[in-house]
Structure formats: structure tokens, C-alpha cells
């Protein structure tokens, strides 16, 4: 079995529990990144706009070896996008306060497993069915989980 051969093989998306508005001191953005960690992406954004990192707030760290969608705020941030290697930052509106972990209800994951035998694919499908009932152990920190599914491609 092969796991995470390409960044597209591991996808993570934050599931929001906040709605951006037209007003607020914090510009709210969707950050889509590929092959770069959250901290490195934020540092690149700060360099590009020449702003201190203390003005940026985000809900959690996302894997560098993945394609991820997460959200962040920048205090008095610009209302225009950034598109550069590995990073797309899109303004979505404004918030009255900084975005943080309390502002999303979990993560949605897509994981591609490659080169599975027929028996291994059947076992993975069985275990995913169990995981959708019982959840998945968290070995890293207080991550939240979205739904679990299987697509046998």
C-alpha cells in the first residue's frame, strides 16, 4: 500500500462554524495550500504584504504533505487575493474578532490509498465502516474529525 505519494492523496478541509460579514476589523480568508505547512504559508503571506505575523490568526496547523483548505484572519488585512506557488488566499469577508479553533467544527479528510490488493481494499473498507461508528484514535493533539467514507476507485 502507498500513502501520500502526491499532495492530492491527502486532503483536509476545515468545516466552518462562522459566517463572514461585511463589517469587522479582521479580514477573513480561505487559504488553500499545496505542499507547504501552515506556518510557512503564513510567513509567506506576511512577507508578501509586509505585515507582522502577530496580526494573523488561524484555527489549526495543517499538513505540509497535503492539499488543505483552512481559514484565517488578518487584523485590518487587505481585501485582495494572493496566488503564488503552493498558496491561494481568497478574502471572504470580515469578522469582528480573530478566527480561532473555536470557529470550526472539525476537519473533512480525503485520503487516497494506492496499490492495494483486493484483500487489503476489502479490509480497508471494513475498517472505515467501523471508524464511521466509533471514530478514529487521535495520535497528534485535539484534532476534530469530520465524516469518514470510502470510495473504491
Steps between C-alpha positions, in 0.01 A plus 500: 500500500618852417387800705557870424693445177374840375363799697158433342498160672434669835241778507375685807230765521389692808123494552397850603265602778531876429361716221697796367321835492548837332635666815772433753866583564619153388508402134396135467675281240490150355854363471548215253850361513688218332832358616561767766430509875270751667779691675703528178192617307423767761863616494483528119177705523655731760810552283288567191290765676773618738288446811601363842400139570322606819216641289420153357278247680405149387318201645762228473802363323454300182736245344768617257478176297139563400251724327317688773230761537502697819395845613673793663456864590735793469439807714421780252612268218482591131187399311678348201624149423845346483589232248853367507672162497320273746273773642163646409355753744147626431327771707147390598384793715557635848474383861467703820772291667797284409425152359604207719444130578156574644385618156500166322323181595746248356700394198392308191765261371552331166774235506608309188653157553689369199610154394262308726439134441137391473520353851658816643231718334226280652663528845536879464132527410405292807715710730361824357148377573607439861668842516182675392330348806780520757725782377874492445767522771679832504874465542595866451292745707145621544409471132135471410366251247255532215320220326669180385425338165650264246512522127648190335661643188 
